[in-house]
Amino acid sequence: EAALDAWMRAHVSGYAGPLTVRQFKGGQSNPTYELVTPSAAYVLRRKPPGVLLPSAHAVDREFQVISALAAQGFPVAKPQALCLDETVIGSIFYVMDKVEGRIFWDLKLPGLTPAERRAVYEAQTDTLARLHAFDPAAIGLG
């Protein structure tokens, strides 16, 4: 945590510790952590430890994609910084702002009314349509 704190002080604009680190449930195949300070909260995504296939767990590619989308005003968490130095925490990682919201683990959306489910599904469809309207090459993702 001390090495991460030092790295964040040098690379994340406005960062000020102390830092508390907590691993999130989920995160798919890349370990994901909540980073909390007295004035801000961030999310860290890292490659898992161990020997990996060269193209697997490409958190650097994730960072590139969310950075390009953020530059277009697309609703993604603000990317803060990418660390390619494996010596900091044992693997490459990136940090983005933490965005509060709801996480739906069950895509059937139990507990929501039909109207609420419809609104969620329509928002999802609208967001996917907006995403697919981008020309990847035009936004730096060719």
C-alpha positions in Angstrom: 0.0 0.0 0.0 2.9 2.4 0.7 4.2 1.9 -2.9 0.8 2.4 -4.3 0.3 5.6 -2.2 3.6 7.0 -3.4 2.8 6.2 -7.1 -0.7 7.8 -6.8 0.9 11.0 -5.3 3.1 11.2 -8.4 0.6 10.2 -11.0 -3.0 11.0 -10.0 -4.0 14.7 -10.1 -5.3 16.0 -6.8 -4.5 12.7 -4.9 -4.0 13.0 -1.2 -3.8 10.1 1.2 -4.0 8.4 3.5 -5.1 5.5 1.4 -7.4 2.6 2.3 -7.5 -0.4 -0.1 -10.4 -3.0 -0.3 -10.8 -5.7 -3.0 -14.2 -5.7 -4.7 -16.3 -8.7 -5.3 -16.4 -9.4 -9.1 -14.1 -7.6 -11.4 -14.3 -10.4 -13.9 -10.9 -11.9 -14.5 -8.9 -8.9 -13.3 -8.7 -8.1 -9.6 -10.4 -4.9 -8.9 -10.0 -2.7 -5.8 -11.6 0.3 -4.2 -9.1 3.0 -3.2 -10.5 5.4 -0.6 -8.9 8.6 0.7 -10.5 11.3 2.9 -11.5 13.4 -0.1 -11.9 10.9 -3.1 -12.6 7.3 -4.1 -11.0 5.5 -7.0 -11.0 2.1 -8.5 -7.9 0.1 -9.4 -7.9 -2.7 -12.0 -4.8 -4.9 -12.3 -3.5 -7.9 -14.1 -3.6 -11.0 -11.8 -0.3 -12.3 -10.6 1.4 -15.2 -12.3 2.3 -16.2 -15.8 -0.3 -15.1 -18.3 -0.9 -15.2 -22.0 0.5 -12.1 -23.7 -2.9 -10.8 -24.8 -4.8 -11.9 -21.6 -5.9 -9.5 -18.9 -5.0 -6.4 -20.9 -5.7 -3.7 -18.4 -3.6 -1.4 -20.5 -6.1 -1.9 -23.4 -9.0 -1.3 -21.0 -7.4 2.0 -20.0 -6.8 3.0 -23.6 -10.5 2.3 -24.4 -12.0 4.1 -21.5 -9.6 7.1 -22.1 -10.7 7.3 -25.7 -14.4 7.0 -24.8 -14.1 9.6 -22.0 -12.6 12.0 -24.5 -15.8 11.7 -26.5 -18.0 12.4 -23.5 -19.2 8.8 -23.3 -20.4 7.8 -19.8 -17.3 6.0 -18.4 -15.5 6.5 -15.1 -12.8 9.1 -15.5 -9.5 7.4 -16.2 -6.7 8.8 -13.9 -3.5 7.0 -14.7 -1.9 3.8 -16.1 1.1 2.1 -14.4 3.2 -0.2 -16.6 5.8 -0.6 -13.9 5.2 -4.0 -12.4 7.4 -3.3 -9.4 4.9 -0.9 -7.9 2.3 -3.6 -6.9 3.4 -6.7 -8.7 1.6 -6.2 -12.0 0.5 -3.4 -14.3 -2.7 -1.5 -13.3 -4.7 1.5 -13.9 -6.7 3.9 -11.7 -10.0 5.5 -12.5 -12.5 7.5 -10.5 -15.1 5.5 -8.6 -18.6 6.2 -9.8 -21.5 5.4 -7.5 -24.4 3.5 -9.0 -26.3 0.3 -9.0 -24.8 -3.1 -10.0 -27.2 -5.6 -11.4 -25.7 -9.1 -10.9 -28.8 -10.8 -12.1 -29.8 -9.6 -15.6 -33.4 -10.6 -15.1 -33.5 -7.7 -12.6 -35.6 -9.4 -9.9 -37.1 -6.9 -7.5 -37.7 -4.2 -10.1 -41.2 -3.6 -11.5 -41.8 -4.2 -15.2 -41.6 -0.5 -15.9 -38.3 -0.2 -14.0 -36.9 -3.2 -15.9 -38.0 -1.7 -19.2 -36.3 1.6 -18.4 -33.0 -0.2 -17.5 -33.1 -2.3 -20.7 -33.9 0.8 -22.8 -31.1 2.7 -21.3 -28.7 -0.2 -21.9 -29.8 -0.4 -25.5 -29.4 3.3 -26.0 -26.0 3.3 -24.5 -24.9 0.3 -26.6 -26.2 2.1 -29.8 -24.3 5.2 -28.9 -21.1 3.2 -28.3 -21.5 1.5 -31.6 -21.9 4.8 -33.4 -18.2 5.6 -32.8 -15.7 5.0 -35.5 -12.9 3.3 -33.6 -10.2 4.7 -35.8 -11.6 8.2 -35.5 -11.3 8.1 -31.7 -7.9 6.6 -31.5 -8.9 2.9 -31.2 -8.1 1.7 -34.7 
